[in-house]
């Protein structure tokens, strides 16, 4: 079993997705993870995305890129995040993709910085997230794709920091179209035991984003990639590994290093 790997589009040199994909394949990647900006900008890219798909570009997933998300304290901003994600899910379904991911929030509040107590109680946070995930999950189910909820570390979000917290929300929604994203950078900060957390999350684990301990490409930090990949293989993980990181050094060399690290992390079959 081999886990397919993707690279986020902004990391790849090239003038369009067709050029970027050709480079990605030459470096050892299987697909491109797209970025979904707000103001319905992702839907406005449909002509470009259709051309890329017709040319054979594999685009399995979308990582949302906005300044407000479904857990925003402002109901209007939360509703706008839902509107954008609905659109992104529909576009990706047309492209034959797998799913779109979002955090609960990013950069909105942290309990690790003053004033330490958010303006909305935990029960309010949970209700907002369950309502939004339910709406989006139903839409994703109808479109035949998946919404992925990504836990972020404690300095970037106060609501969903660990895989078990994301799992609890997925269970509350109760739809197979709402699943969890594991991000190795955030897990390195938040999880007591990364492997135990992945095993516990297995029934809900739909996508994995990868970067090393320092947020640079795999191989630039101290994470044990063979052990991480081995755990995913043992779980029978059926999703993708998508590179989401900063690049240290020459971009092409850094991307090649990351692909090599991830490929070599997979156990080799013994010769017959």
Secondary structure, 3 states (H helix, E strand, C coil): CCCCEEEEHHHCCCCCHHHHHHHHHHHCCCEEEEEEECCCHHHHCHHHHHHHHHCCCCCCEEEEECCCCCCCCCHHHHHHHHHHHHHHHHHHHHCCCCEEEEECCCCCCCCCCCCCCCCCCHHHHHHHHHHHHHHHHHHHHHHCCEEEEECCCCCCCCCCCCHHHHHHHHHHHCCCCEEEEEEHHHHHHHCCCHHHHHHHHHHHEEEEEECCCCCECCCCCCCCHHHHHHHHHHHCCCCCEEECCECCCCHHHHHHHHHHHHHHHCCCCCCC
